[in-house]
């Protein structure tokens, strides 16, 4: 019993230590943020690497999730004779929840792991140490642009995901099941409010900060071995997914 | 050349001492508690090629980390060009490092940049030189290591020796006063090894710099080193010219210089009795 208690306390202390290290890392990033913004080129390159390179997976998944929403939504709404509300239902569920959450999960799997692996390999191959020896701060030169690239890319990816998913739902609802196209779009326009769009974008931004921070932190602090880099990428996905869902609940509760 | 002159504390003293780096009674242990140095004393002469040698795990790379301020000694003093490294602030350490160049064991080239950009990297980070001048400097340095024609290649397209030479061009691009080499010959074929060996000597003499070379390769480094130190068990066990080391009475120096498999540094890692372990059936005793 004492052993179990000791292990629990030890795990809790380790958890607190890791949270503290992550917060310290975030504060260091925040401190160099103003000067880091003066060099937009590497940030733009990272928006391309994390954002544009994730477009195919985001758009493909957006299309199919929209089509599933179209199927399920149509099936449910026909039970109440309200299939003309299909556009409204899909739009609100995508804007408020599915868009930001699914994009964040996909982002963690595609861009987050790439960031963590890249930084971990840079550490393992002494590229980070080489920068320090060349009197170049790797946090400013390598970590900050990657973090900001992810933060900027995420709301853009969320928007694209939602738009593609809406067309996916329209494809199934209107083209396959014959829901009136005018009803689909006009009901959506009249029911969706600016606050719904704001909620989606705020969530996208917050998830972008969280997922990018976790990815660069795990990669930058990876143990410089093949196993260490593997663990860092795995932790990136797992922690990002859990943190995204916890933050989603908190943000939803705050914005309802 | 520097964008901003370094803080006063990190600039070279007015009167130059004959020693560029001095380590006095340095004690250092790693996080796991293992002692790396226990009273290390080394004095590295300005303008010379100094070899740091010793069996694996004796802390040669740690010594370089102490000189470059990547780690701090638990006790003792590390003075580089008159500056106590432990007392320097981060900015001052960076100013000191701008006067150093380092060649890593694996080159440590930035894989997302081509050869030209790798060499230009310190110039772009620390200076505001016009593009034309950067181009001229980079091509000059690449020419010095014989790789001007490889400027457009990426690190993945280079052989081990070529990568090491590009890293060398990058290390000298800011015209450093101290050039540090961490195992520069590891994994190189004889031709590449000869090229790197000659480059170390010729760059040292042509640029009037100080070179510190950490290596295991006694025969190769003895051709170019002005003086050498052999480390073992946290201390310097021998120092002097190659000839002096060859005639050194210490058995560990004799074992290291002659490359003997067994001696004070045992061939076998400490283990249980061989026969007992074979007959006992347990894998680990």
Interface residues (C-beta under 8 A of the other chain):
Chain A: X121 X122 X125 X126 X127 X129 X130 X132 X133 X134 X135 X136 X137 X141
Chain B: X68 X70 X94 X95 X97 X98 X100 X102 X104 X105 X106 X108 X109 X110 X111 X121 X122 X125 X126 X170 X174
